[in-house]
Amino acid sequence: VASVFGEVLKLKRAVGAHDNFFDLGGHSLLATQVISRLRAVMGRAIELKVLFASPRVSELARSVETADKDSVPPLVRQERPKHLPLSYAQQRMWFLHAFEPNSSAYNLPEAVRIKGAFDAAKFERALNGVIARHEALRTTFAVVDAEAAQIVHEQMQVHMTQSSDPYVLTPFDLHSGPLVRCHLRRISEREHEVFVDMHHICSDGWSTGIFWHELAALYRGETLGELAIQYADYALWQQRHIQLQKQLEYWVEQLKDAPPVLELPTDRARPAMMSHRGAFYEFSIDAELGRKLKQLSQSAGTTLYMT
């Protein structure tokens, strides 16, 4: 457990038996990585809530030792059927896109500023190297036999555009793709900004980190090993072994008396149409309040973000 904490959190010091995962800088996305690795290594059916309830190394180790054997088979390369199903997360994105196809609310734009020598052609080759490496980045979506399906393309090239303004608010077309865009803005001879935009159906907060890491590696001329599995393998594994019926029944029961619209007593009326316009409000809290918020989160079994 201690070594998994250290690996996931990228700590330079040794992790001790009494170290707390969240005090070390852990959060919900990293907690998911910890549980995933422990399940794979230990073969135990450990749920995410176990880490929230037992965030210290010694506590989590005891919980892992007493957990039941994992009944779900490990994730490996799957036999591909004629039509590839969507994962549960992709189904959600597919529904939202069908509901509002001209929305850019689920675009995931990111930008990096590069100072120094920059080779645009080399960068574009590295970008397409990442796309060639990951099926999810060269996948489009269609309705086949009345069911949504993934269409994995053997090749899909993305060309880096150049102009003064990146088009990060332009909606994606999930039917035709590509679902990755790249834009270069030249600031000076030795300073550039690169914008990459992806649709949430093929990327998330976890995978964007992998994307930039591999893109940088390929740009430097490094060689990356072949992937053991692709996202479509995960979708097939999930559909075959992870059933959501119990969870669905739970929420149907919990929400049976819920009002159709939640009207909160705020100072702004609900608009007739959702605009997706928003902003950030930044503020600071003192160390004592931060400590109490962490305690509240741990007692409630939630992340600090949820609190």
N, C-alpha and C positions, 0 to 999 in steps of 0.2 A: 504494500500500500504506500509506504513512504517513497519508494522509487517511482511509482506511478505519479504521485503528487509532484515530485521533483521534475519528471519528464514533461508533464502537461503544463506545469507552471513555469518551466524553463528556469529553474532556480540554480544558482551557482553553489549554494551551500547545501549541506546535508539536511534532510528533513528528519525531525525527531518524532518520537512516539506521541508526544503531547502537542504537536503542532496542529493548528486548526486550518483546514483547507481555505476557508473564507478569509481568515486573518492573513493568510499568505498571499492573498490577491485573487482567489478563485471566484468565479461567478457561474451562472447557470450553463452557459455554453461550454465552459471548461469542465464543469461538473459532469456534463453529458459525456465528454471524452473520457473522464476518469472511470465512470461506470461502464462504458463500452469496453475499455481496456481490461478492467477487472473481470468482466463477464467472459471475455475471450480467453484470458489467461487462467482464471480459476474455474471456469465452467459452472458458475453459480448463477442462480436467478436473482440478481441484485437489481432492485429498482432505484430510480433516481432519488426518491424520497429518503432512502436509507442514508445517503450522504448528507442530506440536510439535517436528519435527526442525529447522525453520528459523524460530525465533521472532523473530529480529531483522528489521527492515524490509528491509535490504539483502539478507539471505539469502532471505527470502520472495519478494522481487521477482525475484531470479534464478530461483527455482524456478517462479514463475508464468510467466516468459518462456519457459522450456524445456518447460513442460507441454504435453501433447497438446491438440488442439482438443476441446472438449466434444461428445461424440456424443449426449448426452441433450438433447432439445429443451427450450427454456425453459418455465417454468411459466406458463401463460396460462389464461384461462377455457376450460373444457372443454365439449364437447357432452354434455349430460346424458342418460344412458340411462333406461329406465323404473325400474330399481332401482339405487340408488347403493351401490357396494361400500364396505366399511370400509377405512381405511388400515391399514398393518401395525401401527401402534401401537394403533389402535382394536380390531383383532382380538385383540391381547394382552389388553386390558382387558375385552373381551367374554368371552373364555374364562375369565378369572379371576372375573368376575362370575357366570358360569354355574356355575363350580366352587364358589363360596361366595357365594350371592346375598344373604345377610343380613349380610355384612361391611361395615364402614365403613372398612376399611384404606386404600381408595383415595379417600376424601374429601379434599378440599383446602381446609380451613378457613383463613380469614385474618380478622384483626380490625384495625380502625383506631379510634383514639380521637379524637374531634372536640371541640375546645374553642371556645366562642363560639356565635354564633347558628347554629341548624341548622333547616332546613326539611325535615321528613320526607317530605311529599308531593312536594316538588321532587326530593328524592333518589330516591324510588321511580320517578318519571318518567325520571330520568336512567339509572337501572338498567335499566329496560325499553327505553330508547333504545339502550343497548349491546347488549342481547339482540336487539332488532330488527335491529341493524346486522350481527351475526355469526350466520350460519346455525348454526354449531357449538353455540351456546348455546340454540338452539331445535330441537335434533335429538333424536329418540329412536331406539331400535334394536329391530329385530324380525327374525324369521326369515321370509324370503320365498323360496319355491321351494327350500327346504332350505339356503339361504345367508343369513348375517347381512347385513342391509341398513340403511343410514341412512334415516330418515324425517324429512325436513326440513319443519317446520311453518311455514306462512305467518305465523302469529302465535302467541306464547306469552307470557302475562303472568305476572310473578312479583310477589307481594304481600309486603311487608315485615311480618313479625310482630313483636310486642312482648311481652316478658315478662322475668322476672329471669334466666332461663337460656336460652342458645342451644342448639339441639339439633344440635350438630355431629357427634354420633356416630350419628345416625339414618341407616340405609342408604338409598341412592337406588334408585329403580325405573327401570332403563334402558328398560323397555318403555313406560311412561306419561309419565315426566318430570314437571315440568321438572327438569333436572339442575343447576339453580342455586337456592340458597336465600339469603334475606337476613333478618337478625334485628337489631332495634334494642333496645338496653338504655339506658334513661335513667338517668344518674347524678345529674344536677342540671339546673337550667334551662338552663345554658350548658355542659354537658358530657355527651356521649353516646358510646356504643361501638356500632359497626356491625360485625356479623359477616356475612361472605359465605362460603358453602360451595358448592363445585362438585365434580362427579365428575371424576376424572382422565381419563375417556374424552373429555371435551370441553375440558380445560384442562391446563396444565402450568406449570412454573416460569417459562418464557419468556412465555407468553401472559397469566399473571396480572398481570404488569407492564403490559402493554398494556391489560388490562381496567381497572385502577385509574386509569391515565392518561386513558383515554377517559371513564370515569365522572366523574372530576373535571372534565374539559372540558365535558361536557354539563351537569353541575350548575351550572357557571359561566355557562351559556347560550351556549357556543360552538357553532359548526356544524362538523361533520366531513364531509369529502368521501366520496363513494361508494367502496367497496372494489373494487379491480380484480378480485380473485379471492376465492373463499370456500374453506373447508376441504374441502368436497366436491370442488372442482376439484383440490385437491392430492391427495386420495385417488385420484381417477380418473387423474391424471397419474402418480402413483406406481405404480399397478397396471399401467398401460400401458407404462411405460418403465423402471421399476426392478425388476429381477428378482433374487430372493434365492436362487436355486437354488445358485449357487456357494458362497455363504456357508453355506447349510444343509449342503451336502456337506462343507465344511471342518469344521464343528462335529460332525457325525456321526462323522467320522474321528477327531477329537481326543478325543471322549468315549466311544469304543467300548469301552474297558476301564475306564471309571470305575465306582466302586462305586455301587450304587443309593441308598445313604444315606451322607452324609459325617458320620462321627462324630468330632468334634474332642475332644481331651483337655482339656475345660474343667471348671470346678468345679460346673457345673450340668447336670443330666441333661436330655436332650431331652424335652419334654413330648409326650404322646400326641397332643394337638391344639394347633395354633398359637394362641396367645392374642392376639398383636399388642400385648401390653403391653410398654412399653419406657420408657426415660428418657434424659435427656441427662447426660453427664458432662463437665463443663467443666474445662479445665486450661490452663496456659500453657507455651510452650516458648521458649527463649531465641533470640536472633537468629542465633547461629552454627548451631544445630540447624536452624532454619528455612531458612537458606541451603543447608545440606547436603541437606535434603529436596527443595528446589527443583532442585538439581543432579541428584539421583537421579531425579526425575520427568522432567527434560528428557532425561537419558541413556537412560531407558527408554521415552521417547515416550508418557508418560502425563500426566494432570493431577495436580496436587497432591492433589486430592480422592481420586483413585484410589489414589495412594500411601498 
